[in-house]
Amino acid sequence: MNEFRTGGYCPVCLHDKKNCTCMQTLSNLINKTIMDERLENVNLVNELQETFEDMKTQLTSDEKRHGETWKIRGLVYNGMSQEDRFFQKMEEYYLDYCENGTPMPWLKIIGEAHIALVRQKKLSQ
């Protein structure tokens, strides 16, 4: 943890690394104050089932609204790869966040990734 690769200077304060305590202080901060206590006992693997249930609800809602239009857009659609379309959508979400403060729609992002993954798997067989 105290091994700096910055030419002998601390990456935190940019002082000579000799006698610098930044990394120790940073380590203490990460362990004590940066982590929100509400996350202390959260295990990401244990959270998967709830995320899957939320995703199922989101995808069901999206399907009622858009039907199965995702099937029309293959790996390439209107000259754009699904990767290009995915990142274009992510830019839209990010711009909306930056310009309007709209929270990132994480379930929609996961849904977009899921659709791309299913397309990739099924159309590459």
Biotite code that builds the C-alpha atoms (Angstrom):
import biotite.structure as struc

atoms = struc.array([
    struc.Atom([0.000, 0.000, 0.000], chain_id="A", res_id=1, res_name="MET", atom_name="CA", element="C"),
    struc.Atom([2.868, 2.404, 0.696], chain_id="A", res_id=2, res_name="ASN", atom_name="CA", element="C"),
    struc.Atom([4.656, 1.617, -2.588], chain_id="A", res_id=3, res_name="GLU", atom_name="CA", element="C"),
    struc.Atom([4.334, 4.768, -4.692], chain_id="A", res_id=4, res_name="PHE", atom_name="CA", element="C"),
    struc.Atom([5.070, 4.712, -8.409], chain_id="A", res_id=5, res_name="ARG", atom_name="CA", element="C"),
    struc.Atom([5.323, 8.454, -8.770], chain_id="A", res_id=6, res_name="THR", atom_name="CA", element="C"),
    struc.Atom([9.054, 9.023, -8.838], chain_id="A", res_id=7, res_name="GLY", atom_name="CA", element="C"),
    struc.Atom([9.430, 9.138, -5.083], chain_id="A", res_id=8, res_name="GLY", atom_name="CA", element="C"),
    struc.Atom([6.535, 11.532, -4.515], chain_id="A", res_id=9, res_name="TYR", atom_name="CA", element="C"),
    struc.Atom([3.293, 10.817, -2.687], chain_id="A", res_id=10, res_name="CYS", atom_name="CA", element="C"),
    struc.Atom([0.359, 10.575, -5.167], chain_id="A", res_id=11, res_name="PRO", atom_name="CA", element="C"),
    struc.Atom([-1.918, 12.229, -2.597], chain_id="A", res_id=12, res_name="VAL", atom_name="CA", element="C"),
    struc.Atom([0.015, 15.319, -1.458], chain_id="A", res_id=13, res_name="CYS", atom_name="CA", element="C"),
    struc.Atom([2.900, 15.265, -3.990], chain_id="A", res_id=14, res_name="LEU", atom_name="CA", element="C"),
    struc.Atom([5.479, 15.680, -1.223], chain_id="A", res_id=15, res_name="HIS", atom_name="CA", element="C"),
    struc.Atom([8.535, 13.465, -0.924], chain_id="A", res_id=16, res_name="ASP", atom_name="CA", element="C"),
    struc.Atom([7.341, 10.018, 0.137], chain_id="A", res_id=17, res_name="LYS", atom_name="CA", element="C"),
    struc.Atom([9.825, 9.905, 3.023], chain_id="A", res_id=18, res_name="LYS", atom_name="CA", element="C"),
    struc.Atom([7.952, 10.566, 6.259], chain_id="A", res_id=19, res_name="ASN", atom_name="CA", element="C"),
    struc.Atom([4.658, 10.954, 4.344], chain_id="A", res_id=20, res_name="CYS", atom_name="CA", element="C"),
    struc.Atom([1.617, 9.510, 6.095], chain_id="A", res_id=21, res_name="THR", atom_name="CA", element="C"),
    struc.Atom([-0.967, 10.158, 3.382], chain_id="A", res_id=22, res_name="CYS", atom_name="CA", element="C"),
    struc.Atom([-1.391, 6.536, 2.355], chain_id="A", res_id=23, res_name="MET", atom_name="CA", element="C"),
    struc.Atom([-1.804, 5.456, 5.950], chain_id="A", res_id=24, res_name="GLN", atom_name="CA", element="C"),
    struc.Atom([-4.294, 8.273, 6.495], chain_id="A", res_id=25, res_name="THR", atom_name="CA", element="C"),
    struc.Atom([-6.097, 7.396, 3.262], chain_id="A", res_id=26, res_name="LEU", atom_name="CA", element="C"),
    struc.Atom([-6.256, 3.733, 4.260], chain_id="A", res_id=27, res_name="SER", atom_name="CA", element="C"),
    struc.Atom([-7.754, 4.709, 7.622], chain_id="A", res_id=28, res_name="ASN", atom_name="CA", element="C"),
    struc.Atom([-10.303, 6.961, 5.920], chain_id="A", res_id=29, res_name="LEU", atom_name="CA", element="C"),
    struc.Atom([-11.370, 4.222, 3.531], chain_id="A", res_id=30, res_name="ILE", atom_name="CA", element="C"),
    struc.Atom([-11.763, 1.764, 6.374], chain_id="A", res_id=31, res_name="ASN", atom_name="CA", element="C"),
    struc.Atom([-13.499, 4.153, 8.768], chain_id="A", res_id=32, res_name="LYS", atom_name="CA", element="C"),
    struc.Atom([-15.233, 7.091, 7.175], chain_id="A", res_id=33, res_name="THR", atom_name="CA", element="C"),
    struc.Atom([-15.587, 6.761, 3.429], chain_id="A", res_id=34, res_name="ILE", atom_name="CA", element="C"),
    struc.Atom([-17.698, 3.609, 3.537], chain_id="A", res_id=35, res_name="MET", atom_name="CA", element="C"),
    struc.Atom([-21.330, 4.295, 4.332], chain_id="A", res_id=36, res_name="ASP", atom_name="CA", element="C"),
    struc.Atom([-22.245, 2.184, 7.361], chain_id="A", res_id=37, res_name="GLU", atom_name="CA", element="C"),
    struc.Atom([-25.423, 1.038, 5.608], chain_id="A", res_id=38, res_name="ARG", atom_name="CA", element="C"),
    struc.Atom([-23.222, -0.882, 3.155], chain_id="A", res_id=39, res_name="LEU", atom_name="CA", element="C"),
    struc.Atom([-21.002, -2.488, 5.765], chain_id="A", res_id=40, res_name="GLU", atom_name="CA", element="C"),
    struc.Atom([-22.757, -5.883, 5.786], chain_id="A", res_id=41, res_name="ASN", atom_name="CA", element="C"),
    struc.Atom([-24.071, -5.859, 2.211], chain_id="A", res_id=42, res_name="VAL", atom_name="CA", element="C"),
    struc.Atom([-22.885, -8.708, 0.000], chain_id="A", res_id=43, res_name="ASN", atom_name="CA", element="C"),
    struc.Atom([-23.298, -8.128, -3.736], chain_id="A", res_id=44, res_name="LEU", atom_name="CA", element="C"),
    struc.Atom([-23.919, -11.798, -4.508], chain_id="A", res_id=45, res_name="VAL", atom_name="CA", element="C"),
    struc.Atom([-26.701, -11.884, -1.916], chain_id="A", res_id=46, res_name="ASN", atom_name="CA", element="C"),
    struc.Atom([-28.260, -8.822, -3.587], chain_id="A", res_id=47, res_name="GLU", atom_name="CA", element="C"),
    struc.Atom([-28.581, -10.549, -6.975], chain_id="A", res_id=48, res_name="LEU", atom_name="CA", element="C"),
    struc.Atom([-32.026, -12.035, -6.360], chain_id="A", res_id=49, res_name="GLN", atom_name="CA", element="C"),
    struc.Atom([-33.536, -8.644, -5.507], chain_id="A", res_id=50, res_name="GLU", atom_name="CA", element="C"),
    struc.Atom([-31.851, -7.097, -8.548], chain_id="A", res_id=51, res_name="THR", atom_name="CA", element="C"),
    struc.Atom([-33.230, -9.908, -10.741], chain_id="A", res_id=52, res_name="PHE", atom_name="CA", element="C"),
    struc.Atom([-36.739, -9.314, -9.396], chain_id="A", res_id=53, res_name="GLU", atom_name="CA", element="C"),
    struc.Atom([-36.415, -5.565, -10.046], chain_id="A", res_id=54, res_name="ASP", atom_name="CA", element="C"),
    struc.Atom([-35.107, -6.301, -13.542], chain_id="A", res_id=55, res_name="MET", atom_name="CA", element="C"),
    struc.Atom([-37.999, -8.644, -14.257], chain_id="A", res_id=56, res_name="LYS", atom_name="CA", element="C"),
    struc.Atom([-40.457, -5.892, -13.309], chain_id="A", res_id=57, res_name="THR", atom_name="CA", element="C"),
    struc.Atom([-38.573, -3.335, -15.454], chain_id="A", res_id=58, res_name="GLN", atom_name="CA", element="C"),
    struc.Atom([-38.381, -5.620, -18.491], chain_id="A", res_id=59, res_name="LEU", atom_name="CA", element="C"),
    struc.Atom([-42.065, -6.559, -18.176], chain_id="A", res_id=60, res_name="THR", atom_name="CA", element="C"),
    struc.Atom([-42.965, -2.863, -18.118], chain_id="A", res_id=61, res_name="SER", atom_name="CA", element="C"),
    struc.Atom([-40.675, -2.144, -21.081], chain_id="A", res_id=62, res_name="ASP", atom_name="CA", element="C"),
    struc.Atom([-42.183, -5.027, -23.059], chain_id="A", res_id=63, res_name="GLU", atom_name="CA", element="C"),
    struc.Atom([-45.716, -3.687, -22.483], chain_id="A", res_id=64, res_name="LYS", atom_name="CA", element="C"),
    struc.Atom([-44.551, -0.287, -23.704], chain_id="A", res_id=65, res_name="ARG", atom_name="CA", element="C"),
    struc.Atom([-42.264, -1.276, -26.595], chain_id="A", res_id=66, res_name="HIS", atom_name="CA", element="C"),
    struc.Atom([-43.279, -4.827, -27.435], chain_id="A", res_id=67, res_name="GLY", atom_name="CA", element="C"),
    struc.Atom([-40.526, -7.002, -28.825], chain_id="A", res_id=68, res_name="GLU", atom_name="CA", element="C"),
    struc.Atom([-38.914, -4.255, -30.909], chain_id="A", res_id=69, res_name="THR", atom_name="CA", element="C"),
    struc.Atom([-35.545, -5.255, -29.471], chain_id="A", res_id=70, res_name="TRP", atom_name="CA", element="C"),
    struc.Atom([-35.699, -8.292, -31.761], chain_id="A", res_id=71, res_name="LYS", atom_name="CA", element="C"),
    struc.Atom([-35.867, -6.080, -34.845], chain_id="A", res_id=72, res_name="ILE", atom_name="CA", element="C"),
    struc.Atom([-32.595, -4.383, -33.968], chain_id="A", res_id=73, res_name="ARG", atom_name="CA", element="C"),
    struc.Atom([-29.950, -7.007, -34.547], chain_id="A", res_id=74, res_name="GLY", atom_name="CA", element="C"),
    struc.Atom([-26.223, -6.810, -33.995], chain_id="A", res_id=75, res_name="LEU", atom_name="CA", element="C"),
    struc.Atom([-26.270, -4.075, -36.661], chain_id="A", res_id=76, res_name="VAL", atom_name="CA", element="C"),
    struc.Atom([-29.327, -1.872, -37.216], chain_id="A", res_id=77, res_name="TYR", atom_name="CA", element="C"),
    struc.Atom([-29.554, 1.276, -39.348], chain_id="A", res_id=78, res_name="ASN", atom_name="CA", element="C"),
    struc.Atom([-25.803, 1.090, -39.855], chain_id="A", res_id=79, res_name="GLY", atom_name="CA", element="C"),
    struc.Atom([-24.996, 1.092, -36.137], chain_id="A", res_id=80, res_name="MET", atom_name="CA", element="C"),
    struc.Atom([-23.649, -1.808, -34.134], chain_id="A", res_id=81, res_name="SER", atom_name="CA", element="C"),
    struc.Atom([-25.418, -2.670, -30.913], chain_id="A", res_id=82, res_name="GLN", atom_name="CA", element="C"),
    struc.Atom([-22.315, -1.463, -29.062], chain_id="A", res_id=83, res_name="GLU", atom_name="CA", element="C"),
    struc.Atom([-22.620, 1.951, -30.731], chain_id="A", res_id=84, res_name="ASP", atom_name="CA", element="C"),
    struc.Atom([-26.335, 2.056, -29.934], chain_id="A", res_id=85, res_name="ARG", atom_name="CA", element="C"),
    struc.Atom([-25.660, 1.002, -26.327], chain_id="A", res_id=86, res_name="PHE", atom_name="CA", element="C"),
    struc.Atom([-23.102, 3.746, -25.738], chain_id="A", res_id=87, res_name="PHE", atom_name="CA", element="C"),
    struc.Atom([-25.289, 6.313, -27.480], chain_id="A", res_id=88, res_name="GLN", atom_name="CA", element="C"),
    struc.Atom([-28.065, 5.430, -25.028], chain_id="A", res_id=89, res_name="LYS", atom_name="CA", element="C"),
    struc.Atom([-25.642, 5.629, -22.095], chain_id="A", res_id=90, res_name="MET", atom_name="CA", element="C"),
    struc.Atom([-24.571, 9.100, -23.287], chain_id="A", res_id=91, res_name="GLU", atom_name="CA", element="C"),
    struc.Atom([-28.224, 10.167, -23.364], chain_id="A", res_id=92, res_name="GLU", atom_name="CA", element="C"),
    struc.Atom([-28.709, 8.965, -19.791], chain_id="A", res_id=93, res_name="TYR", atom_name="CA", element="C"),
    struc.Atom([-25.486, 10.654, -18.683], chain_id="A", res_id=94, res_name="TYR", atom_name="CA", element="C"),
    struc.Atom([-26.321, 13.964, -20.377], chain_id="A", res_id=95, res_name="LEU", atom_name="CA", element="C"),
    struc.Atom([-29.766, 13.917, -18.784], chain_id="A", res_id=96, res_name="ASP", atom_name="CA", element="C"),
    struc.Atom([-28.060, 13.354, -15.443], chain_id="A", res_id=97, res_name="TYR", atom_name="CA", element="C"),
    struc.Atom([-25.564, 16.194, -16.016], chain_id="A", res_id=98, res_name="CYS", atom_name="CA", element="C"),
    struc.Atom([-28.004, 18.693, -17.477], chain_id="A", res_id=99, res_name="GLU", atom_name="CA", element="C"),
    struc.Atom([-31.145, 17.961, -15.460], chain_id="A", res_id=100, res_name="ASN", atom_name="CA", element="C"),
    struc.Atom([-29.959, 16.035, -12.421], chain_id="A", res_id=101, res_name="GLY", atom_name="CA", element="C"),
    struc.Atom([-32.043, 13.047, -13.489], chain_id="A", res_id=102, res_name="THR", atom_name="CA", element="C"),
    struc.Atom([-30.862, 9.980, -11.572], chain_id="A", res_id=103, res_name="PRO", atom_name="CA", element="C"),
    struc.Atom([-29.157, 7.338, -13.690], chain_id="A", res_id=104, res_name="MET", atom_name="CA", element="C"),
    struc.Atom([-31.751, 4.683, -14.635], chain_id="A", res_id=105, res_name="PRO", atom_name="CA", element="C"),
    struc.Atom([-29.671, 1.735, -13.468], chain_id="A", res_id=106, res_name="TRP", atom_name="CA", element="C"),
    struc.Atom([-32.332, -0.880, -14.189], chain_id="A", res_id=107, res_name="LEU", atom_name="CA", element="C"),
    struc.Atom([-32.732, 0.401, -17.746], chain_id="A", res_id=108, res_name="LYS", atom_name="CA", element="C"),
    struc.Atom([-28.952, 0.322, -18.153], chain_id="A", res_id=109, res_name="ILE", atom_name="CA", element="C"),
    struc.Atom([-28.852, -3.272, -16.933], chain_id="A", res_id=110, res_name="ILE", atom_name="CA", element="C"),
    struc.Atom([-31.788, -4.031, -19.254], chain_id="A", res_id=111, res_name="GLY", atom_name="CA", element="C"),
    struc.Atom([-29.960, -2.551, -22.251], chain_id="A", res_id=112, res_name="GLU", atom_name="CA", element="C"),
    struc.Atom([-26.902, -4.644, -21.393], chain_id="A", res_id=113, res_name="ALA", atom_name="CA", element="C"),
    struc.Atom([-29.066, -7.761, -20.966], chain_id="A", res_id=114, res_name="HIS", atom_name="CA", element="C"),
    struc.Atom([-30.692, -7.273, -24.365], chain_id="A", res_id=115, res_name="ILE", atom_name="CA", element="C"),
    struc.Atom([-27.278, -6.787, -26.002], chain_id="A", res_id=116, res_name="ALA", atom_name="CA", element="C"),
    struc.Atom([-25.936, -9.901, -24.290], chain_id="A", res_id=117, res_name="LEU", atom_name="CA", element="C"),
    struc.Atom([-28.922, -12.013, -25.357], chain_id="A", res_id=118, res_name="VAL", atom_name="CA", element="C"),
    struc.Atom([-28.624, -10.750, -28.942], chain_id="A", res_id=119, res_name="ARG", atom_name="CA", element="C"),
    struc.Atom([-24.892, -11.453, -28.958], chain_id="A", res_id=120, res_name="GLN", atom_name="CA", element="C"),
    struc.Atom([-25.340, -14.965, -27.622], chain_id="A", res_id=121, res_name="LYS", atom_name="CA", element="C"),
    struc.Atom([-28.311, -15.946, -29.801], chain_id="A", res_id=122, res_name="LYS", atom_name="CA", element="C"),
    struc.Atom([-27.110, -14.352, -33.042], chain_id="A", res_id=123, res_name="LEU", atom_name="CA", element="C"),
    struc.Atom([-23.553, -15.614, -32.773], chain_id="A", res_id=124, res_name="SER", atom_name="CA", element="C"),
    struc.Atom([-24.467, -19.305, -32.582], chain_id="A", res_id=125, res_name="GLN", atom_name="CA", element="C"),
])
